[in-house]
Amino acid sequence: MNVRTNRRDFLKFAGAAAFWAMGGGGSAGGAVGRRPNFVIMIADDMAWDDAGAYGHPHIRTPNIDRLAKEGVRFTNAFLTCASCSPSRCSIMTGRYPHSTGAKELHQPLPADQVVFAGLLKEAGYYTAAAGKWHLGSHARVHFDNILDGGGPSGCENWVKALRQRPKDRPFFMWLAAVDPHRDYSPNTIPEPHRPEDAVVPPFLPDNAATRKDLAMYYDEITRMDGFIGEVLDELDAQDAAEDTLVMFLSDNGRPFPRCKTTVYDSGVKTPFIVRLPGRVQAGSTCEGLVSSVDIAPTLIELGGGEISKTFQGRSFARMLKDTSTRTRQYVFAEHNWHDYQAHSRGVRSNEWLYIRNAYPHLNASPPADAVRSITYQEMIRLEREGKLAEHQRQCFVTPRPKEELYDIKADPYSLRNLAQDARHAGVLRKMRAALEEWIEETDDRVPEPPTRDRFDRWTGRALPRTGG
């Protein structure tokens, strides 16, 4: 589909969205009786269940937990890709990574892509971004103000961006953290998490190296959480909280083996919380499937506009009003080149996950920074000594299965592949058909030739550049 659509055909903002108007009122932050403000805070490499609001017993996340208490917590929200820039470009365009022109890591978003921030800007919103910028140079035109970087958390300019906004216009803020991206170091926060605080998923070995690594990862989540609290306090101070939709999510799962870059839940399932005082029921939970490709049409709808024909997602605005509403039967995810040659596709229902691997002859290496981690280097040692448990060997197995099928209810960590189990042949056919339909609808193809590995799969060191 040609994304150079005449914007007049779909960008017809006519005042307040019906959803917003039902709430009535307003304050100095968002202009009485008009459209809501939007603030998106996005973590970098945070797993969906690594917060107190999602049941973690030890990570200190009081501000994420506050958001959940004041908004709706989604328990089945998924990303389209577990890779940083492709995931973020997908969110901004409402399109799957292979449809954005930026499906691989570090590829810039092409200039002809319709970006929802730009649509909001054209409709009178003040648009700003602060923190990690991973969208490419062309996307900058869609923002009135960009405060790049900030370190070491990436969140240091979030409040500054809020304070610099004009007070007479609705606003959209894209606040992007670097936390909890690798590399990690001790004493990131004054009271670091301890190795004994770690909750080790069963696909990782429970040993000193893994626990130390997880504890330092937790520290960066807590550091980011503090900045989230500062943003919430600033919205209160500006009398803007009542008119502002606040959203929190991650761009992909934790940067550990079998997490980031995979299409398992550990890679693409995301924490997802939406607060909109007086319009979204505080402390509510929504179990319906939501995809990050749905964010763009949702915000455009809530902002009072007509949804762009370029968007491949669907609005979940109705789910905010009624958490029992369902808008999807399936969500879809993809893994393309990210440090290493790769091509996997996944389709997920509430009960099942089906995965198709185009390159089963290659091992499922985690990203290079995770390869260099103390967790993975210890896993490599255990694998070579024959001491790694069978359900922890997925990253090392070659050839891999071409197809994978998991019963999520009975096997939430996707450890038992049922694709060859005749008892589930009907489910396998149904999930295959769903994926095939999506592939055809979105014009997805296995790349020829594929992008080659840029790092060694066992050390994480950069390889000599030879083209391709």
Buried (B, 14 or more C-beta within 10 A) or exposed (E): EEBEBEBEEBBEBEEBBEBBEEBEEBBEBBBEEBBBBBBBBBBBBBBBBBBBBBEBEBBBBEBBBBBBEBBBBBBBBBBBBBBBBBBBBBBBBBBBBBBBBBBBBBBBBBEEBBBBBBBBBBBEBBBBBBBBBBBBEBBEEBBBBBBEEBEEBBBBBBBBBBEBBEEEBBBBBBBBBBBBBBEBEEEBBEEBBEBEBBBBBEBBBEBEBBBBBBBBBBBBBBBBBBBBBBBBEBBEEBEBBBBBBBBBBBBBBBBBBBBBBBBBBBBBBBBBBBBBBEBBBEEBEBEBBBBBBBBBBBBBBBBBBBBBEBBBBBBBBBBBBEBEEBBBEBBBBBBBBBBBBBBBBBBBBBEBBBBBBBBBEBBBBBBBBBBBBBBBBBBBEBBEEEEBEEEBBBBBEEEBBEBBBBBBEEEBBBBEBBBEEEEBEEBBEBBBEBBBEBBEEBEBEEBEEBBEBBBBBEEBEEEEEEEE
